[in-house]
Amino acid sequence: MEVKELFQDGLTWKATIKEVLWFRDEWNKDTVVVYEVKGDGKRLPFHDFYIAVYKNRPEEYVYGVGRFPIEALEDAEREWDRLIKEHGCYGYGEGECTNPFREAIEALEKMEKSKEEGNNNMLLNY
């Protein structure tokens, strides 16, 4: 396999990264964010995608990637569970682990259900 530094050949592309979903845990103030990575529509060699990030003042860590926001959250949920199984809970006692991505998925499902039922009041979704 050949590896080539593309930047030197001028083969670079532009993408826009936009925050599309944001979930905050009121207990510990950490946040799950979903970003959309969108090409400029010209030469980007891959389709648009989403990344699910765990934001822990001030760092952000990517845990999941997907074609849709829910896929990125589900990928991140699996990765978080894998890391807990492998390394245990960080700073928590046994049995007290939570998965912020699972909580974000539940909040998103609740928001979608509320929309389907005709509730457009965003405060009801939190």
Steps between C-alpha positions, in 0.01 A plus 500: 500500500632842408459788743517849358491843665220669302545849639822549308331412170228759558233229538321657793127550549279715716223391733261685723447370851171604661357416842159339443407337834598583856420306818614611845507293816375725781672290766863527390468768229670286234356519151435279198515686170426376148675683218423482129805486273392624158710530187509811283318310225793503263781254556467344844566128447240378751137560591388727781500337844440566869726463802387453860725669751531491878589847625668509839597860575682612274607189306284317249548133418352328193331173590275431200458556127198438277308597189221641718501660849337195661762268342782713642337492846449122484861448392615719790274311741664170401850647529427645846367162618807326358733738685310455829522122461870523420611766751217537753331823606715808518462655845182309582433210730406158371151484348464877469612535139275690266528532126442864395441393140221262607343787695531723192330235282216475752463880504499509118234226484290691754536818295401322177199336670390837633524649149294213358233564762482864392685653795712776355592646838876432515500528882291183517780311326750542784 
